[in-house]
């Protein structure tokens, strides 16, 4: 009777370890994919300093999937729109 209990315990332990190993092996591709660094593209666009021109360019790039991230002033008269995608 004691031998049967020990055998059942070993079978349960072996099955548990097998399931854990299987989950670990199946989960590896998902873990590696989640750790890949994101890649961005950047675009710098100089625009005339009037509101209508800036708004037109912002709408054009926004419709193409670009996101505005900064607006530094070039030579203090021409703003630069920096987009990333």
PDB file with one MODEL, atoms N, CA, C and O in Angstrom:
MODEL        1
ATOM      1  N   UNK A   1       0.828  -1.196   0.000  1.00  0.00           N
ATOM      2  CA  UNK A   1       0.000   0.000   0.000  1.00  0.00           C
ATOM      3  C   UNK A   1       0.872   1.260   0.000  1.00  0.00           C
ATOM      4  O   UNK A   1       0.596   2.221  -0.718  1.00  0.00           O
ATOM      5  N   UNK A   2       1.922   1.237   0.811  1.00  0.00           N
ATOM      6  CA  UNK A   2       2.831   2.366   0.881  1.00  0.00           C
ATOM      7  C   UNK A   2       3.566   2.544  -0.439  1.00  0.00           C
ATOM      8  O   UNK A   2       3.818   3.674  -0.858  1.00  0.00           O
ATOM      9  N   UNK A   3       3.912   1.447  -1.099  1.00  0.00           N
ATOM     10  CA  UNK A   3       4.601   1.493  -2.380  1.00  0.00           C
ATOM     11  C   UNK A   3       3.715   2.109  -3.445  1.00  0.00           C
ATOM     12  O   UNK A   3       4.205   2.854  -4.293  1.00  0.00           O
ATOM     13  N   UNK A   4       2.442   1.823  -3.422  1.00  0.00           N
ATOM     14  CA  UNK A   4       1.502   2.379  -4.396  1.00  0.00           C
ATOM     15  C   UNK A   4       1.375   3.881  -4.196  1.00  0.00           C
ATOM     16  O   UNK A   4       1.332   4.622  -5.178  1.00  0.00           O
ATOM     17  N   UNK A   5       1.314   4.355  -2.951  1.00  0.00           N
ATOM     18  CA  UNK A   5       1.210   5.794  -2.671  1.00  0.00           C
ATOM     19  C   UNK A   5       2.458   6.532  -3.153  1.00  0.00           C
ATOM     20  O   UNK A   5       2.365   7.626  -3.710  1.00  0.00           O
ATOM     21  N   UNK A   6       3.611   5.934  -2.938  1.00  0.00           N
ATOM     22  CA  UNK A   6       4.859   6.563  -3.369  1.00  0.00           C
ATOM     23  C   UNK A   6       4.906   6.615  -4.903  1.00  0.00           C
ATOM     24  O   UNK A   6       5.334   7.621  -5.469  1.00  0.00           O
ATOM     25  N   UNK A   7       4.482   5.574  -5.563  1.00  0.00           N
ATOM     26  CA  UNK A   7       4.478   5.540  -7.022  1.00  0.00           C
ATOM     27  C   UNK A   7       3.531   6.593  -7.592  1.00  0.00           C
ATOM     28  O   UNK A   7       3.878   7.274  -8.557  1.00  0.00           O
ATOM     29  N   UNK A   8       2.362   6.734  -7.020  1.00  0.00           N
ATOM     30  CA  UNK A   8       1.396   7.744  -7.463  1.00  0.00           C
ATOM     31  C   UNK A   8       1.976   9.138  -7.257  1.00  0.00           C
ATOM     32  O   UNK A   8       1.809  10.008  -8.111  1.00  0.00           O
ATOM     33  N   UNK A   9       2.649   9.360  -6.141  1.00  0.00           N
ATOM     34  CA  UNK A   9       3.264  10.664  -5.881  1.00  0.00           C
ATOM     35  C   UNK A   9       4.335  10.974  -6.919  1.00  0.00           C
ATOM     36  O   UNK A   9       4.433  12.109  -7.386  1.00  0.00           O
ATOM     37  N   UNK A  10       5.148   9.967  -7.288  1.00  0.00           N
ATOM     38  CA  UNK A  10       6.182  10.177  -8.309  1.00  0.00           C
ATOM     39  C   UNK A  10       5.574  10.446  -9.677  1.00  0.00           C
ATOM     40  O   UNK A  10       6.094  11.264 -10.437  1.00  0.00           O
ATOM     41  N   UNK A  11       4.490   9.774  -9.995  1.00  0.00           N
ATOM     42  CA  UNK A  11       3.819  10.002 -11.277  1.00  0.00           C
ATOM     43  C   UNK A  11       3.258  11.423 -11.341  1.00  0.00           C
ATOM     44  O   UNK A  11       3.399  12.103 -12.357  1.00  0.00           O
ATOM     45  N   UNK A  12       2.625  11.868 -10.260  1.00  0.00           N
ATOM     46  CA  UNK A  12       2.071  13.226 -10.209  1.00  0.00           C
ATOM     47  C   UNK A  12       3.194  14.260 -10.310  1.00  0.00           C
ATOM     48  O   UNK A  12       3.052  15.262 -11.010  1.00  0.00           O
ATOM     49  N   UNK A  13       4.310  14.019  -9.611  1.00  0.00           N
ATOM     50  CA  UNK A  13       5.450  14.943  -9.663  1.00  0.00           C
ATOM     51  C   UNK A  13       6.040  15.001 -11.075  1.00  0.00           C
ATOM     52  O   UNK A  13       6.361  16.085 -11.562  1.00  0.00           O
ATOM     53  N   UNK A  14       6.182  13.869 -11.724  1.00  0.00           N
ATOM     54  CA  UNK A  14       6.739  13.826 -13.072  1.00  0.00           C
ATOM     55  C   UNK A  14       5.818  14.534 -14.060  1.00  0.00           C
ATOM     56  O   UNK A  14       6.287  15.282 -14.917  1.00  0.00           O
ATOM     57  N   UNK A  15       4.511  14.302 -13.946  1.00  0.00           N
ATOM     58  CA  UNK A  15       3.559  14.981 -14.821  1.00  0.00           C
ATOM     59  C   UNK A  15       3.573  16.495 -14.604  1.00  0.00           C
ATOM     60  O   UNK A  15       3.494  17.265 -15.561  1.00  0.00           O
ATOM     61  N   UNK A  16       3.673  16.907 -13.367  1.00  0.00           N
ATOM     62  CA  UNK A  16       3.718  18.337 -13.052  1.00  0.00           C
ATOM     63  C   UNK A  16       4.961  18.985 -13.659  1.00  0.00           C
ATOM     64  O   UNK A  16       4.876  20.057 -14.258  1.00  0.00           O
ATOM     65  N   UNK A  17       6.111  18.338 -13.505  1.00  0.00           N
ATOM     66  CA  UNK A  17       7.336  18.866 -14.088  1.00  0.00           C
ATOM     67  C   UNK A  17       7.257  18.895 -15.616  1.00  0.00           C
ATOM     68  O   UNK A  17       7.762  19.823 -16.248  1.00  0.00           O
ATOM     69  N   UNK A  18       6.633  17.892 -16.198  1.00  0.00           N
ATOM     70  CA  UNK A  18       6.458  17.865 -17.643  1.00  0.00           C
ATOM     71  C   UNK A  18       5.592  19.013 -18.128  1.00  0.00           C
ATOM     72  O   UNK A  18       5.900  19.638 -19.142  1.00  0.00           O
ATOM     73  N   UNK A  19       4.520  19.293 -17.417  1.00  0.00           N
ATOM     74  CA  UNK A  19       3.632  20.401 -17.786  1.00  0.00           C
ATOM     75  C   UNK A  19       4.367  21.732 -17.647  1.00  0.00           C
ATOM     76  O   UNK A  19       4.242  22.598 -18.512  1.00  0.00           O
ATOM     77  N   UNK A  20       5.125  21.902 -16.577  1.00  0.00           N
ATOM     78  CA  UNK A  20       5.888  23.139 -16.378  1.00  0.00           C
ATOM     79  C   UNK A  20       6.908  23.315 -17.493  1.00  0.00           C
ATOM     80  O   UNK A  20       7.055  24.413 -18.029  1.00  0.00           O
ATOM     81  N   UNK A  21       7.611  22.250 -17.846  1.00  0.00           N
ATOM     82  CA  UNK A  21       8.600  22.317 -18.927  1.00  0.00           C
ATOM     83  C   UNK A  21       7.922  22.661 -20.253  1.00  0.00           C
ATOM     84  O   UNK A  21       8.457  23.453 -21.029  1.00  0.00           O
ATOM     85  N   UNK A  22       6.770  22.085 -20.518  1.00  0.00           N
ATOM     86  CA  UNK A  22       6.037  22.360 -21.751  1.00  0.00           C
ATOM     87  C   UNK A  22       5.598  23.816 -21.815  1.00  0.00           C
ATOM     88  O   UNK A  22       5.738  24.457 -22.857  1.00  0.00           O
ATOM     89  N   UNK A  23       5.077  24.338 -20.735  1.00  0.00           N
ATOM     90  CA  UNK A  23       4.660  25.745 -20.691  1.00  0.00           C
ATOM     91  C   UNK A  23       5.867  26.654 -20.894  1.00  0.00           C
ATOM     92  O   UNK A  23       5.769  27.658 -21.599  1.00  0.00           O
ATOM     93  N   UNK A  24       6.980  26.325 -20.299  1.00  0.00           N
ATOM     94  CA  UNK A  24       8.197  27.120 -20.446  1.00  0.00           C
ATOM     95  C   UNK A  24       8.676  27.124 -21.896  1.00  0.00           C
ATOM     96  O   UNK A  24       9.044  28.173 -22.426  1.00  0.00           O
ATOM     97  N   UNK A  25       8.674  25.960 -22.537  1.00  0.00           N
ATOM     98  CA  UNK A  25       9.138  25.872 -23.919  1.00  0.00           C
ATOM     99  C   UNK A  25       8.194  26.569 -24.893  1.00  0.00           C
ATOM    100  O   UNK A  25       8.647  27.206 -25.844  1.00  0.00           O
ATOM    101  N   UNK A  26       6.909  26.456 -24.669  1.00  0.00           N
ATOM    102  CA  UNK A  26       5.933  27.101 -25.546  1.00  0.00           C
ATOM    103  C   UNK A  26       5.973  28.616 -25.350  1.00  0.00           C
ATOM    104  O   UNK A  26       5.778  29.358 -26.313  1.00  0.00           O
ATOM    105  N   UNK A  27       6.215  29.085 -24.149  1.00  0.00           N
ATOM    106  CA  UNK A  27       6.230  30.515 -23.853  1.00  0.00           C
ATOM    107  C   UNK A  27       7.466  31.234 -24.320  1.00  0.00           C
ATOM    108  O   UNK A  27       7.457  32.464 -24.366  1.00  0.00           O
ATOM    109  N   UNK A  28       8.544  30.535 -24.674  1.00  0.00           N
ATOM    110  CA  UNK A  28       9.802  31.164 -25.077  1.00  0.00           C
ATOM    111  C   UNK A  28       9.649  32.100 -26.286  1.00  0.00           C
ATOM    112  O   UNK A  28      10.136  33.228 -26.216  1.00  0.00           O
ATOM    113  N   UNK A  29       9.010  31.703 -27.373  1.00  0.00           N
ATOM    114  CA  UNK A  29       8.901  32.626 -28.514  1.00  0.00           C
ATOM    115  C   UNK A  29       8.157  33.907 -28.164  1.00  0.00           C
ATOM    116  O   UNK A  29       8.493  34.971 -28.684  1.00  0.00           O
ATOM    117  N   UNK A  30       7.164  33.829 -27.301  1.00  0.00           N
ATOM    118  CA  UNK A  30       6.404  35.015 -26.913  1.00  0.00           C
ATOM    119  C   UNK A  30       7.241  35.942 -26.055  1.00  0.00           C
ATOM    120  O   UNK A  30       7.149  37.162 -26.189  1.00  0.00           O
ATOM    121  N   UNK A  31       8.055  35.382 -25.177  1.00  0.00           N
ATOM    122  CA  UNK A  31       8.906  36.201 -24.318  1.00  0.00           C
ATOM    123  C   UNK A  31       9.976  36.902 -25.146  1.00  0.00           C
ATOM    124  O   UNK A  31      10.260  38.076 -24.907  1.00  0.00           O
ATOM    125  N   UNK A  32      10.565  36.223 -26.099  1.00  0.00           N
ATOM    126  CA  UNK A  32      11.607  36.819 -26.930  1.00  0.00           C
ATOM    127  C   UNK A  32      11.028  37.933 -27.796  1.00  0.00           C
ATOM    128  O   UNK A  32      11.686  38.951 -28.008  1.00  0.00           O
ATOM    129  N   UNK A  33       9.829  37.757 -28.291  1.00  0.00           N
ATOM    130  CA  UNK A  33       9.208  38.758 -29.142  1.00  0.00           C
ATOM    131  C   UNK A  33       8.858  40.013 -28.349  1.00  0.00           C
ATOM    132  O   UNK A  33       8.970  41.122 -28.871  1.00  0.00           O
ATOM    133  N   UNK A  34       8.444  39.857 -27.119  1.00  0.00           N
ATOM    134  CA  UNK A  34       8.059  40.998 -26.302  1.00  0.00           C
ATOM    135  C   UNK A  34       9.263  41.845 -25.913  1.00  0.00           C
ATOM    136  O   UNK A  34       9.096  43.018 -25.577  1.00  0.00           O
ATOM    137  N   UNK A  35      10.460  41.293 -25.948  1.00  0.00           N
ATOM    138  CA  UNK A  35      11.639  42.025 -25.527  1.00  0.00           C
ATOM    139  C   UNK A  35      12.359  42.709 -26.687  1.00  0.00           C
ATOM    140  O   UNK A  35      13.382  43.356 -26.464  1.00  0.00           O
ATOM    141  N   UNK A  36      11.859  42.588 -27.914  1.00  0.00           N
ATOM    142  CA  UNK A  36      12.491  43.247 -29.051  1.00  0.00           C
ATOM    143  C   UNK A  36      12.349  44.757 -28.904  1.00  0.00           C
ATOM    144  O   UNK A  36      11.279  45.237 -28.528  1.00  0.00           O
ATOM    145  N   UNK A  37      13.397  45.509 -29.189  1.00  0.00           N
ATOM    146  CA  UNK A  37      13.297  46.965 -29.075  1.00  0.00           C
ATOM    147  C   UNK A  37      12.396  47.543 -30.162  1.00  0.00           C
ATOM    148  O   UNK A  37      12.353  47.046 -31.287  1.00  0.00           O
ATOM    149  N   UNK A  38      11.691  48.588 -29.803  1.00  0.00           N
ATOM    150  CA  UNK A  38      10.842  49.251 -30.782  1.00  0.00           C
ATOM    151  C   UNK A  38      11.724  50.062 -31.716  1.00  0.00           C
ATOM    152  O   UNK A  38      12.744  50.616 -31.307  1.00  0.00           O
ATOM    153  N   UNK A  39      11.321  50.121 -32.961  1.00  0.00           N
ATOM    154  CA  UNK A  39      12.070  50.892 -33.951  1.00  0.00           C
ATOM    155  C   UNK A  39      11.181  52.039 -34.435  1.00  0.00           C
ATOM    156  O   UNK A  39      10.021  51.843 -34.798  1.00  0.00           O
ATOM    157  N   UNK A  40      11.752  53.221 -34.428  1.00  0.00           N
ATOM    158  CA  UNK A  40      11.016  54.401 -34.864  1.00  0.00           C
ATOM    159  C   UNK A  40      11.704  55.035 -36.059  1.00  0.00           C
ATOM    160  O   UNK A  40      12.912  54.890 -36.246  1.00  0.00           O
ATOM    161  N   UNK A  41      10.933  55.729 -36.853  1.00  0.00           N
ATOM    162  CA  UNK A  41      11.447  56.583 -37.915  1.00  0.00           C
ATOM    163  C   UNK A  41      11.199  58.015 -37.474  1.00  0.00           C
ATOM    164  O   UNK A  41      10.191  58.301 -36.827  1.00  0.00           O
ATOM    165  N   UNK A  42      12.099  58.907 -37.814  1.00  0.00           N
ATOM    166  CA  UNK A  42      11.927  60.312 -37.474  1.00  0.00           C
ATOM    167  C   UNK A  42      11.993  61.149 -38.747  1.00  0.00           C
ATOM    168  O   UNK A  42      12.691  60.800 -39.698  1.00  0.00           O
ATOM    169  N   UNK A  43      11.266  62.241 -38.750  1.00  0.00           N
ATOM    170  CA  UNK A  43      11.283  63.158 -39.884  1.00  0.00           C
ATOM    171  C   UNK A  43      11.280  64.579 -39.338  1.00  0.00           C
ATOM    172  O   UNK A  43      10.480  64.917 -38.466  1.00  0.00           O
ATOM    173  N   UNK A  44      12.185  65.409 -39.859  1.00  0.00           N
ATOM    174  CA  UNK A  44      12.262  66.820 -39.464  1.00  0.00           C
ATOM    175  C   UNK A  44      11.807  67.654 -40.648  1.00  0.00           C
ATOM    176  O   UNK A  44      12.332  67.524 -41.754  1.00  0.00           O
ATOM    177  N   UNK A  45      10.823  68.515 -40.403  1.00  0.00           N
ATOM    178  CA  UNK A  45      10.239  69.328 -41.469  1.00  0.00           C
ATOM    179  C   UNK A  45      10.316  70.796 -41.060  1.00  0.00           C
ATOM    180  O   UNK A  45       9.798  71.174 -40.009  1.00  0.00           O
ATOM    181  N   UNK A  46      10.957  71.620 -41.879  1.00  0.00           N
ATOM    182  CA  UNK A  46      10.969  73.059 -41.632  1.00  0.00           C
ATOM    183  C   UNK A  46       9.752  73.669 -42.318  1.00  0.00           C
ATOM    184  O   UNK A  46       9.467  73.374 -43.479  1.00  0.00           O
ATOM    185  N   UNK A  47       9.038  74.523 -41.588  1.00  0.00           N
ATOM    186  CA  UNK A  47       7.822  75.136 -42.130  1.00  0.00           C
ATOM    187  C   UNK A  47       7.907  76.650 -41.977  1.00  0.00           C
ATOM    188  O   UNK A  47       8.686  77.168 -41.177  1.00  0.00           O
ATOM    189  N   UNK A  48       7.100  77.337 -42.752  1.00  0.00           N
ATOM    190  CA  UNK A  48       6.997  78.789 -42.598  1.00  0.00           C
ATOM    191  C   UNK A  48       6.270  79.078 -41.290  1.00  0.00           C
ATOM    192  O   UNK A  48       5.417  78.291 -40.878  1.00  0.00           O
ATOM    193  N   UNK A  49       6.584  80.176 -40.635  1.00  0.00           N
ATOM    194  CA  UNK A  49       6.021  80.421 -39.304  1.00  0.00           C
ATOM    195  C   UNK A  49       4.590  80.957 -39.293  1.00  0.00           C
ATOM    196  O   UNK A  49       4.221  81.678 -38.365  1.00  0.00           O
ATOM    197  N   UNK A  50       3.780  80.630 -40.289  1.00  0.00           N
ATOM    198  CA  UNK A  50       2.374  81.058 -40.221  1.00  0.00           C
ATOM    199  C   UNK A  50       1.491  79.870 -39.827  1.00  0.00           C
ATOM    200  O   UNK A  50       1.787  78.719 -40.147  1.00  0.00           O
ATOM    201  N   UNK A  51       0.436  80.173 -39.147  1.00  0.00           N
ATOM    202  CA  UNK A  51      -0.431  79.143 -38.569  1.00  0.00           C
ATOM    203  C   UNK A  51      -1.042  78.237 -39.619  1.00  0.00           C
ATOM    204  O   UNK A  51      -1.091  77.021 -39.427  1.00  0.00           O
ATOM    205  N   UNK A  52      -1.509  78.799 -40.722  1.00  0.00           N
ATOM    206  CA  UNK A  52      -2.169  77.987 -41.752  1.00  0.00           C
ATOM    207  C   UNK A  52      -1.200  76.973 -42.354  1.00  0.00           C
ATOM    208  O   UNK A  52      -1.560  75.811 -42.542  1.00  0.00           O
ATOM    209  N   UNK A  53       0.017  77.398 -42.654  1.00  0.00           N
ATOM    210  CA  UNK A  53       1.013  76.500 -43.225  1.00  0.00           C
ATOM    211  C   UNK A  53       1.359  75.378 -42.240  1.00  0.00           C
ATOM    212  O   UNK A  53       1.439  74.212 -42.627  1.00  0.00           O
ATOM    213  N   UNK A  54       1.563  75.731 -40.977  1.00  0.00           N
ATOM    214  CA  UNK A  54       1.887  74.715 -39.968  1.00  0.00           C
ATOM    215  C   UNK A  54       0.742  73.724 -39.809  1.00  0.00           C
ATOM    216  O   UNK A  54       0.973  72.518 -39.718  1.00  0.00           O
ATOM    217  N   UNK A  55      -0.481  74.221 -39.776  1.00  0.00           N
ATOM    218  CA  UNK A  55      -1.642  73.352 -39.597  1.00  0.00           C
ATOM    219  C   UNK A  55      -1.794  72.395 -40.779  1.00  0.00           C
ATOM    220  O   UNK A  55      -2.134  71.226 -40.592  1.00  0.00           O
ATOM    221  N   UNK A  56      -1.547  72.877 -41.976  1.00  0.00           N
ATOM    222  CA  UNK A  56      -1.635  72.029 -43.165  1.00  0.00           C
ATOM    223  C   UNK A  56      -0.618  70.896 -43.090  1.00  0.00           C
ATOM    224  O   UNK A  56      -0.957  69.737 -43.327  1.00  0.00           O
ATOM    225  N   UNK A  57       0.637  71.233 -42.758  1.00  0.00           N
ATOM    226  CA  UNK A  57       1.688  70.221 -42.662  1.00  0.00           C
ATOM    227  C   UNK A  57       1.404  69.230 -41.536  1.00  0.00           C
ATOM    228  O   UNK A  57       1.620  68.029 -41.701  1.00  0.00           O
ATOM    229  N   UNK A  58       0.923  69.723 -40.392  1.00  0.00           N
ATOM    230  CA  UNK A  58       0.586  68.824 -39.278  1.00  0.00           C
ATOM    231  C   UNK A  58      -0.497  67.834 -39.692  1.00  0.00           C
ATOM    232  O   UNK A  58      -0.400  66.646 -39.387  1.00  0.00           O
ATOM    233  N   UNK A  59      -1.518  68.311 -40.379  1.00  0.00           N
ATOM    234  CA  UNK A  59      -2.600  67.428 -40.831  1.00  0.00           C
ATOM    235  C   UNK A  59      -2.108  66.414 -41.856  1.00  0.00           C
ATOM    236  O   UNK A  59      -2.528  65.257 -41.833  1.00  0.00           O
ATOM    237  N   UNK A  60      -1.220  66.836 -42.758  1.00  0.00           N
ATOM    238  CA  UNK A  60      -0.680  65.917 -43.768  1.00  0.00           C
ATOM    239  C   UNK A  60       0.080  64.769 -43.111  1.00  0.00           C
ATOM    240  O   UNK A  60      -0.160  63.599 -43.411  1.00  0.00           O
ATOM    241  N   UNK A  61       0.994  65.114 -42.219  1.00  0.00           N
ATOM    242  CA  UNK A  61       1.809  64.082 -41.582  1.00  0.00           C
ATOM    243  C   UNK A  61       0.984  63.244 -40.593  1.00  0.00           C
ATOM    244  O   UNK A  61       1.208  62.040 -40.465  1.00  0.00           O
ATOM    245  N   UNK A  62       0.049  63.865 -39.909  1.00  0.00           N
ATOM    246  CA  UNK A  62      -0.814  63.112 -38.996  1.00  0.00           C
ATOM    247  C   UNK A  62      -1.660  62.086 -39.720  1.00  0.00           C
ATOM    248  O   UNK A  62      -1.873  60.983 -39.216  1.00  0.00           O
ATOM    249  N   UNK A  63      -2.149  62.446 -40.911  1.00  0.00           N
ATOM    250  CA  UNK A  63      -2.953  61.510 -41.701  1.00  0.00           C
ATOM    251  C   UNK A  63      -2.116  60.336 -42.197  1.00  0.00           C
ATOM    252  O   UNK A  63      -2.647  59.258 -42.464  1.00  0.00           O
ATOM    253  N   UNK A  64      -0.801  60.550 -42.321  1.00  0.00           N
ATOM    254  CA  UNK A  64       0.093  59.481 -42.781  1.00  0.00           C
ATOM    255  C   UNK A  64       0.626  58.632 -41.631  1.00  0.00           C
ATOM    256  O   UNK A  64       1.451  57.746 -41.851  1.00  0.00           O
ATOM    257  N   UNK A  65       0.169  58.891 -40.419  1.00  0.00           N
ATOM    258  CA  UNK A  65       0.582  58.068 -39.283  1.00  0.00           C
ATOM    259  C   UNK A  65       1.756  58.623 -38.496  1.00  0.00           C
ATOM    260  O   UNK A  65       2.253  57.947 -37.596  1.00  0.00           O
ATOM    261  N   UNK A  66       2.220  59.840 -38.804  1.00  0.00           N
ATOM    262  CA  UNK A  66       3.316  60.450 -38.073  1.00  0.00           C
ATOM    263  C   UNK A  66       2.790  61.154 -36.832  1.00  0.00           C
ATOM    264  O   UNK A  66       1.695  61.717 -36.849  1.00  0.00           O
ATOM    265  N   UNK A  67       3.564  61.124 -35.760  1.00  0.00           N
ATOM    266  CA  UNK A  67       3.196  61.775 -34.497  1.00  0.00           C
ATOM    267  C   UNK A  67       4.189  62.913 -34.229  1.00  0.00           C
ATOM    268  O   UNK A  67       5.402  62.713 -34.289  1.00  0.00           O
ATOM    269  N   UNK A  68       3.665  64.101 -33.934  1.00  0.00           N
ATOM    270  CA  UNK A  68       4.514  65.242 -33.632  1.00  0.00           C
ATOM    271  C   UNK A  68       5.126  65.053 -32.250  1.00  0.00           C
ATOM    272  O   UNK A  68       4.406  64.803 -31.283  1.00  0.00           O
ATOM    273  N   UNK A  69       6.460  65.171 -32.148  1.00  0.00           N
ATOM    274  CA  UNK A  69       7.123  64.973 -30.855  1.00  0.00           C
ATOM    275  C   UNK A  69       7.823  66.221 -30.340  1.00  0.00           C
ATOM    276  O   UNK A  69       8.063  66.334 -29.137  1.00  0.00           O
ATOM    277  N   UNK A  70       8.163  67.172 -31.229  1.00  0.00           N
ATOM    278  CA  UNK A  70       8.832  68.394 -30.784  1.00  0.00           C
ATOM    279  C   UNK A  70       8.700  69.477 -31.842  1.00  0.00           C
ATOM    280  O   UNK A  70       8.499  69.193 -33.023  1.00  0.00           O
ATOM    281  N   UNK A  71       8.817  70.744 -31.390  1.00  0.00           N
ATOM    282  CA  UNK A  71       8.792  71.880 -32.295  1.00  0.00           C
ATOM    283  C   UNK A  71       9.897  72.859 -31.871  1.00  0.00           C
ATOM    284  O   UNK A  71       9.609  73.886 -31.257  1.00  0.00           O
ATOM    285  N   UNK A  72      11.155  72.546 -32.196  1.00  0.00           N
ATOM    286  CA  UNK A  72      12.218  73.504 -31.882  1.00  0.00           C
ATOM    287  C   UNK A  72      12.262  74.608 -32.948  1.00  0.00           C
ATOM    288  O   UNK A  72      11.793  74.419 -34.070  1.00  0.00           O
ATOM    289  N   UNK A  73      12.821  75.739 -32.584  1.00  0.00           N
ATOM    290  CA  UNK A  73      12.975  76.841 -33.534  1.00  0.00           C
ATOM    291  C   UNK A  73      14.335  76.716 -34.196  1.00  0.00           C
ATOM    292  O   UNK A  73      15.354  76.626 -33.511  1.00  0.00           O
ATOM    293  N   UNK A  74      14.361  76.710 -35.530  1.00  0.00           N
ATOM    294  CA  UNK A  74      15.606  76.587 -36.270  1.00  0.00           C
ATOM    295  C   UNK A  74      16.484  77.809 -36.087  1.00  0.00           C
ATOM    296  O   UNK A  74      17.311  77.858 -35.177  1.00  0.00           O
ATOM    297  N   UNK A  75      16.307  78.775 -36.935  1.00  0.00           N
ATOM    298  CA  UNK A  75      17.101  80.001 -36.851  1.00  0.00           C
ATOM    299  C   UNK A  75      16.277  81.097 -36.174  1.00  0.00           C
ATOM    300  O   UNK A  75      16.387  82.272 -36.526  1.00  0.00           O
ATOM    301  N   UNK A  76      15.476  80.715 -35.230  1.00  0.00           N
ATOM    302  CA  UNK A  76      14.597  81.596 -34.460  1.00  0.00           C
ATOM    303  C   UNK A  76      13.474  82.205 -35.295  1.00  0.00           C
ATOM    304  O   UNK A  76      12.670  82.977 -34.773  1.00  0.00           O
ATOM    305  N   UNK A  77      13.408  81.874 -36.571  1.00  0.00           N
ATOM    306  CA  UNK A  77      12.312  82.369 -37.402  1.00  0.00           C
ATOM    307  C   UNK A  77      11.557  81.241 -38.081  1.00  0.00           C
ATOM    308  O   UNK A  77      10.402  81.419 -38.468  1.00  0.00           O
ATOM    309  N   UNK A  78      12.194  80.071 -38.235  1.00  0.00           N
ATOM    310  CA  UNK A  78      11.551  78.952 -38.908  1.00  0.00           C
ATOM    311  C   UNK A  78      11.411  77.779 -37.945  1.00  0.00           C
ATOM    312  O   UNK A  78      12.410  77.174 -37.554  1.00  0.00           O
ATOM    313  N   UNK A  79      10.194  77.458 -37.566  1.00  0.00           N
ATOM    314  CA  UNK A  79      10.015  76.309 -36.679  1.00  0.00           C
ATOM    315  C   UNK A  79      10.293  74.991 -37.424  1.00  0.00           C
ATOM    316  O   UNK A  79      10.063  74.879 -38.628  1.00  0.00           O
ATOM    317  N   UNK A  80      10.777  74.028 -36.694  1.00  0.00           N
ATOM    318  CA  UNK A  80      10.995  72.683 -37.233  1.00  0.00           C
ATOM    319  C   UNK A  80      10.020  71.747 -36.537  1.00  0.00           C
ATOM    320  O   UNK A  80       9.925  71.725 -35.310  1.00  0.00           O
ATOM    321  N   UNK A  81       9.314  70.992 -37.322  1.00  0.00           N
ATOM    322  CA  UNK A  81       8.381  70.007 -36.778  1.00  0.00           C
ATOM    323  C   UNK A  81       9.103  68.657 -36.797  1.00  0.00           C
ATOM    324  O   UNK A  81       9.555  68.210 -37.851  1.00  0.00           O
ATOM    325  N   UNK A  82       9.210  68.024 -35.658  1.00  0.00           N
ATOM    326  CA  UNK A  82       9.863  66.719 -35.577  1.00  0.00           C
ATOM    327  C   UNK A  82       8.783  65.680 -35.331  1.00  0.00           C
ATOM    328  O   UNK A  82       8.066  65.729 -34.332  1.00  0.00           O
ATOM    329  N   UNK A  83       8.679  64.737 -36.265  1.00  0.00           N
ATOM    330  CA  UNK A  83       7.681  63.681 -36.203  1.00  0.00           C
ATOM    331  C   UNK A  83       8.364  62.332 -35.986  1.00  0.00           C
ATOM    332  O   UNK A  83       9.533  62.152 -36.328  1.00  0.00           O
ATOM    333  N   UNK A  84       7.623  61.397 -35.417  1.00  0.00           N
ATOM    334  CA  UNK A  84       8.108  60.013 -35.337  1.00  0.00           C
ATOM    335  C   UNK A  84       6.976  59.084 -35.729  1.00  0.00           C
ATOM    336  O   UNK A  84       5.796  59.406 -35.588  1.00  0.00           O
ATOM    337  N   UNK A  85       7.370  57.928 -36.223  1.00  0.00           N
ATOM    338  CA  UNK A  85       6.392  56.912 -36.661  1.00  0.00           C
ATOM    339  C   UNK A  85       6.867  55.577 -36.187  1.00  0.00           C
ATOM    340  O   UNK A  85       6.211  54.565 -36.433  1.00  0.00           O
TER     341      UNK A  85
ENDMDL
END
